[in-house]
Amino acid sequence: MIKKVFFLTGLIILFLPAKNIIYASPFYTPSFRFIPAGKGQLNIKEIYTRENNFGLDNVVWRSDIEANLYYGINKNTELDLSLPYTSGGTNKQSGLRDSLVFFKYRIFSSQGYLLADKDLDIALQLGGRIRTGEIKKGLGGRETDVLCSLLGRYEIGKWKNGYFFYFHLGGWFPAEGDYKYKNVFQYDFAVECQQSEKVSFFLEGSGERTTDYNLVYIGPGIQFRPVKNWEMNFSFSGSVSDTGGFFNSKSGIGVTCIF
């Protein structure tokens, strides 16, 4: 049923009116794209994760579906909301996880400098969790609360439509209570090669680090922009980690529309 809802929503947003999409979006690394004031963006993605639970004898699959809503307050400020749904995995529970809400603010842009030969944009992101997941199912209530991060986009050079580097550095910090993992540090990056106005290739990495584990995923991705109002992403990555489990992998598909 969840898969049917996911693909049906993708078909619906295909026909929504939209503005031209300027920046491409990596799959895992938070996008630096800012939505025009008064406009919105809907992104829906599904991620399949292969978990070995720290041992090859207990391999399980988990499905995560995210509905991400973005609203442009002005050209430098954006409000983001993420609604995640999970099923399967090591705890074999299904349901809505804790939701996330963010404010994103552009703190620097080289486009305002006449001598800048390459684009560099940096933004500050502040957010927190909304308690929507059931604690008894292990879907919410035990994770950290406050997020503070930096994200950006840098034009590496020119080749066809260009090379770009995306980055995200941030951390989740507990605001209250006693948590299993105190601080969770996240780091994401992506290198984009714009093959054409309709196609971009990515090499992307994403990871989390705590005092107990360090898990990093690296892999390729591709984005299609067949028409101005929507885009579709595909991604596959495998884990390369010193601790916290090996031979994990995840793959995903996503659709995005600005309306």
PyMOL commands that set and color helices and strands:
alter all, ss='L'
color gray80, all
select helices_A, chain A and resi 2-13+110-112
alter helices_A, ss='H'
color red, helices_A
select strands_A, chain A and resi 40-51+60-74+77-88+95-96+99-109+120-130+146-157+163-173+184-194+199-209+214-227+230-239+249-258
alter strands_A, ss='S'
color yellow, strands_A
deselect
rebuild
show_as cartoon
